[in-house]
Every structure is written in C-alpha cells, then in structure tokens.
Amino acid sequence: MANTLGKRYRCEVCNTEVLCTKQGAGSIVCCGKEMAEQQPRPLPSSD
C-alpha cells in the first residue's frame, strides 16, 4: 500500500497520529502493526 499525501494515519494500539507529508511506496508502521488511514471528519452544519 502506498502512502497518500495529505492523509492522516492512526495507530490502533497507542493512538499515535501521523500526517503524510511525502507520498511514496510502502506503509507506515507503529507498534509492529500497519497504521490505518483515518476518514475525514464531517464539517459542522452551517444552517
């Protein structure tokens, strides 16, 4: 899996968050496990 520029990744073990600033091949690993890509947070409604 390639790292995606501008995406955030989170370790499910220690909750460390990483922001990818350089795209490339490979995966981000923390605590011996591959970090999961976070989904974007929804923006609040501007009613």
Secondary structure as the mmCIF struct_conf table of DSSP 4:
data_model
#
loop_
_struct_conf.conf_type_id
_struct_conf.id
_struct_conf.beg_label_comp_id
_struct_conf.beg_label_asym_id
_struct_conf.beg_label_seq_id
_struct_conf.end_label_comp_id
_struct_conf.end_label_asym_id
_struct_conf.end_label_seq_id
STRN STRN1 ASN A 3 ASN A 3
TURN_TY1_P TURN_TY1_P1 LEU A 5 GLY A 6
STRN STRN2 ARG A 8 ARG A 10
TURN_TY1_P TURN_TY1_P2 GLU A 12 CYS A 14
STRN STRN3 GLU A 17 LEU A 19
BEND BEND1 LYS A 22 LYS A 22
STRN STRN4 GLY A 24 GLY A 24
BEND BEND2 ALA A 25 GLY A 26
STRN STRN5 VAL A 29 CYS A 30
TURN_TY1_P TURN_TY1_P3 CYS A 31 GLY A 32
STRN STRN6 LYS A 33 GLU A 34
HELX_LH_PP_P HELX_LH_PP_P1 MET A 35 MET A 35
STRN STRN7 ALA A 36 GLU A 37
HELX_LH_PP_P HELX_LH_PP_P2 GLN A 38 SER A 45
#
